[in-house]
Amino acid sequence: MAGGEISLPVISASQIHTTMATTECRYMVFSYCFYLRFHQT
């Protein structure tokens, strides 16, 4: 039973990771980081 419970969160985390790896999310993060870095200078 414990194994099944642990498997659920693992799948969820994998889905979230895949979503964050999407081009849209990646572009947003990159833009945000670039904006912060540019403003730091």
C-alpha positions as CSV (number, residue, x, y, z in Angstrom):
1,M,0.0,0.0,0.0
2,A,2.8,2.4,0.9
3,G,4.4,1.8,-2.6
4,G,1.2,2.9,-4.3
5,E,0.9,6.0,-2.2
6,I,4.5,7.0,-3.0
7,S,3.9,6.3,-6.7
8,L,1.1,8.9,-6.9
9,P,3.2,11.9,-5.8
10,V,6.0,10.8,-8.1
11,I,3.8,10.9,-11.1
12,S,2.4,14.3,-10.1
13,A,5.9,15.7,-9.7
14,S,6.9,14.3,-13.1
15,Q,3.9,16.0,-14.7
16,I,4.7,19.3,-13.1
17,H,8.3,19.0,-14.3
18,T,7.2,18.3,-17.8
19,T,4.9,21.3,-17.7
20,M,7.7,23.5,-16.5
21,A,9.9,22.2,-19.3
22,T,7.3,23.4,-21.9
23,T,8.5,26.1,-24.3
24,E,6.0,28.6,-23.0
25,C,7.1,28.2,-19.4
26,R,10.7,28.1,-20.3
27,Y,10.4,31.3,-22.3
28,M,8.7,33.0,-19.4
29,V,11.4,31.9,-16.9
30,F,14.1,32.9,-19.3
31,S,12.6,36.3,-20.0
32,Y,12.1,36.8,-16.2
33,C,15.7,35.8,-15.4
34,F,17.1,38.0,-18.3
35,Y,15.0,40.9,-17.1
36,L,16.3,40.6,-13.6
37,R,19.9,40.2,-14.8
38,F,19.6,43.2,-17.1
39,H,18.2,45.3,-14.3
40,Q,20.9,44.2,-11.9
41,T,23.6,45.8,-14.1
